[in-house]
Amino acid sequence: MPMSSPANDPSNHPSPTAQAQEDGAAAGEAQTDPLRDHFQSLLPLLQQEWPEIARERWEATRGSLEELVQLIASQTSHTRTIIRSQLLELVNHLGRIREQPRTWEEALHPLDEQLDTLVGELRRDLGPRLKRKIQQQPLLSLSVAILAGFVTGLLLGGSRRQQ
């Protein structure tokens, strides 16, 4: 049984009505082609999605949506509609990625303010209590400080002796 190639498969070629609609859409998209603005940042994603297509062929399309659709359709068994949908999905994905840093900054700002508030409360409440304990038990406080210095010295000085 002979196998039909994707290029000869009628499902890959749109009907004349669909072709006319695509041509009209292409004329409108030439002015606002969503891929042209993001083509260089989309190129690695395109190569990852369709690794069988050489980089030179990607660059020859200059980011035109219709040329990219035609290139991918000629190399795969996918329909033009599916390919166009995938390409627009990649553009949307890239947009979401670019928005994330702003989202992280917005999410971290309230946490930063809350941390500042908690640190201020700790300094205000814990500082006087620690000072009072140190004044009540100066020998214990001095012993803890010496022990902490000794342990720190062993940890830092031990690595020097090994050199």
Protein Blocks (a to p, Z undefined) as FASTA:
>chain_A
ZZddfklpmklpccfklmmmmmmmmmmmmmmgcklmmmmmmmmmmmmmmmmbcfklmmmn
nopaklmmmmmmmmmccdfklmmmmmmmmmmmmmmmmmmmmmmmmmmmmmmmmmmmmmmm
mmmmmmmmmmmmmmmmmmlmmmmmmmmmmmmmmmmmmmmmmZZ
